[in-house]
Amino acid sequence: MPSTVVSPLYWNYWATVIYILGMFGYLVVDTVKYLFITFDDDLSRCIYVFLAILFVIDAILYTMDWYMYAVKLREDENEPIHYRAELVACIFQNLGSFLYLIAASLAFHQIKYIKTVLLLNFFGILALLTESIFTFLGWRISLRRQQSLDSKRGCVSQDVCMWAHLLNIIAGFIYLCATSLAYRLYIHSNVIYPNGVVIIEIFGDLIYLFDAYLYYECWKREKQEYDANTERQNLIKLNVVRQLSTENFSTDLKLDENN
């Protein structure tokens, strides 16, 4: 990352890194809890709270990223703000992340608040699923607005960003199914997070983790395009300066000859 000037992709970079770390953490903890029944519950709850805090930070970073490209980098301050679908996505992402954090905090008193925890998790993942749908919608709207000539961009199998958005939606549906099943089993059978629910969540973790990697690949592509455009603009500015310097020198030379 640039050291003197903050890149417009700075916030997106750290949001993606935290996304990867957070999903790796969820995958490890869920897998360990499934394989080792005697795994310390208090330790796992502390880790879940830490991971929930990570995703709250992640949501804030993605919101900062939206502000950067949608508001800060507008060519004209009077220009209307675009990327409104992405703004709605950011709102739902923050909502879902905070609901998960509250649920993770209440899990320390699981026996007393188990029903509340399950409901908070349900509405949290529902908010995150809604966020993923609006993110995909915003991506499609941006493609129509920009109309890229690159044959590998858009709703084609070669576009890594399309797969990232779709996997985000799929993983959200899987987690929603797991959370709904956990709530129903508790209400009807008084069973708290059986192994079947944990297995579904682990499957969702795997998809989310791969999805996070794809978003990192999207960031790398955008970074390459940003660097190429920046270099092109710098060359244009340099050529303009050279041209002006040459013209000024020629003018001065003619004036000297006339004198």
C-alpha positions, 0 to 999 in steps of 0.5 A, spaced: 500 500 500 502 507 498 505 510 504 504 517 503 498 517 499 492 513 502 489 509 496 482 509 495 482 501 495 486 502 502 479 500 506 477 495 502 484 491 502 483 491 510 476 489 510 478 483 505 483 481 510 479 481 516 474 477 512 479 472 511 481 472 518 474 472 521 472 466 517 478 462 518 477 463 525 469 461 525 471 454 521 477 452 526 472 453 532 466 450 529 471 444 527 474 443 533 467 444 537 465 438 532 471 434 533 472 435 540 466 435 545 470 436 551 472 443 548 472 448 553 465 452 552 467 458 555 474 459 551 469 458 545 465 463 547 470 468 548 473 466 541 466 467 538 465 474 541 472 476 538 470 474 532 464 477 532 468 484 534 472 482 528 466 482 523 463 489 526 470 492 524 469 489 518 463 492 516 465 499 518 471 498 514 466 496 508 462 502 509 468 506 509 470 503 502 463 505 500 464 512 502 471 513 499 468 511 492 461 513 492 462 520 495 469 522 496 472 520 489 466 524 485 469 528 480 463 533 482 461 534 489 454 537 486 454 530 482 448 525 485 451 520 489 451 513 486 452 506 489 445 506 493 444 499 493 451 498 496 449 503 501 443 499 503 448 493 503 453 496 508 447 498 513 444 491 513 452 488 514 453 493 520 446 491 523 447 483 522 454 484 525 452 488 531 446 482 532 451 477 532 456 481 537 450 481 541 448 474 541 455 472 542 455 476 548 449 473 551 451 466 550 455 466 556 449 466 559 446 461 554 441 457 559 438 463 560 438 467 554 438 461 549 432 463 545 434 470 544 441 468 542 438 463 537 433 469 534 439 474 534 443 469 530 437 468 525 436 475 524 443 477 524 444 472 518 438 474 515 441 481 515 447 479 512 444 475 507 440 481 505 446 485 504 449 480 500 443 480 495 444 488 495 451 487 494 450 483 488 445 488 485 449 494 486 455 490 482 450 489 476 448 496 476 455 498 476 456 494 470 450 497 466 453 504 468 460 503 466 459 498 460 466 495 460 469 492 454 473 487 457 470 480 455 472 477 462 468 482 466 460 481 468 456 475 468 461 471 465 464 465 468 471 468 467 469 474 472 472 472 479 467 478 482 461 474 480 463 468 483 465 472 489 458 475 490 454 469 488 458 464 493 456 470 498 449 469 497 449 461 497 453 461 504 448 466 507 443 461 505 446 455 508 447 459 514 440 461 514 438 454 514 443 452 519 440 457 524 433 456 522 434 449 524 437 450 530 431 454 533 426 449 531 430 444 534 430 448 540 423 450 540 420 443 539 425 438 542 429 442 547 436 440 543 441 446 543 446 446 536 446 438 535 451 436 530 447 436 524 447 444 525 454 444 526 456 440 520 451 445 516 455 451 519 462 448 517 460 447 510 457 454 510 464 456 513 468 453 508 464 457 502 465 463 506 472 462 507 473 461 499 468 467 498 473 471 502 479 469 498 475 470 491 474 477 494 481 478 495 482 476 488 477 482 486 481 487 490 488 485 487 484 486 480 482 492 482 489 494 485 492 493 478 487 497 474 488 503 479 495 502 479 495 502 471 490 508 471 494 512 475 501 511 471 497 513 465 494 519 468 501 521 471 504 520 464 499 524 461 501 530 466 508 529 465 507 529 457 503 536 458 508 539 462 514 537 457 509 540 452 508 546 455 515 547 457 517 546 450 512 551 448 515 556 453 522 555 451 520 556 443 517 562 445 522 565 449 527 563 444 523 567 438 523 573 443 530 573 444 531 573 436 527 578 435 530 583 440 
